[in-house]
Amino acid sequence: MVRCGCVLFRKYGNFIDNVRVFTKGGSGGMGYPRLGGEGGKGGDVWVVAEKNMTLKQLKDKYPQKRFVAGGGANSRVSALKGSKGKDCEIPAPIGISVTDENGKIIGELNKEKDRILVAEGGLGGKLLTNFLPLKGQKRIIHLDLKLIADVGLVGFPNAGKSSLLSQVSHAKPVIADYAFTTVKPELGKIMYSDFKQISVADLPGLIEGAHMNKGMGHKFLKHIERTKQLLFVVDISGFQLSPQTQYRTAFETVILLTKELELYEEELQTKPALLAVNKMDLPDAQDRFHELMNQLQNPKDFLHLFDKNRIPKKTMEFQHVIPISAITGKGIEELKNYIRKSLDEQANQENDAYLKKQLLNLRISNTASYSEPPSNHVISIS
């Protein structure tokens, strides 16, 4: 395989999440009209998922501007069928969505060695083309990284997500008392005593209107798509982005976060979710927590407080609600245990579903084999 390179990068902070690439399939080889020989097909351009690959490594390793596959060999007397041109591979991280210039999804790379054909080589010259070769396909594509983590933190700015990440893992995100402390994704790992590891992603904070790409909306929401579970983090004292924006209680925060997820992609609401109620070290936090629990258990009684267009079609169902303080460490161990328990339950459900599917396929296969029509051959015994 020939590897050739690349690219234009768009980034915010030091985090590269999108790559714009020019690709071109190889041209076909010339045919041989007198003997009816066919030229070889041009090589194809593929995007291939590689373990431990990053877009930064792609940038550093392949500083060229284009990915072009090799041309097909011409037909000749000694080889009437020309050989195919060499393919070109674009190494990419696992968790890439490949789209064309119009935003149409070409495919996704979800595991190592996954491959996507992005530019096809041209046909070699043959009778059908009057023995003239065709040029390869030209295409501009986007490699869009969607972070993969076990747990994604969901919350408005200053909810304490960065502080929480530093408490549960060895990550060291920037922490300050102003909104949008996190301007690029931060990843951490929860380490358990039996060496189990769970990855957690703290992503740039949402604001109201994130689904319309306000603030860092789409940058956040597209990464949250590829987390297995969601961990909502809300400030028990509520949230206000600035003096010009409306104050929101903890319950209102949960409802508005749910609505933002729904407006961006309704499937996000089907992910298993936990709720961490942060800053329980503040005065009156316990009374506020009891009030919040009452609202979460009876959400329909309080939805009249919202404009109709801010009410989600379906309220979020949390597997567990855990009061914590990311500053004092209160409730952190309980939260870590609930995260693991929830992920283990999800894994068991997925395994059960997989086994049932395999069993069903086996039954269908056996049924098909037993229901084959009898043979038409007749054996006579004298």
PyMOL commands that set and color helices and strands:
alter all, ss='L'
color gray80, all
select helices_A, chain A and resi 55-61+127-129+161-168+210-212+217-224+250-264+266-270+285-297+299-301+303-305+308-310+332-370
alter helices_A, ss='H'
color red, helices_A
select strands_A, chain A and resi 8-12+15-24+45-49+66-68+88-92+96-100+105-109+115-119+138-145+149-154+186-191+197-202+227-235+273-278+321-323
alter strands_A, ss='S'
color yellow, strands_A
deselect
rebuild
show_as cartoon
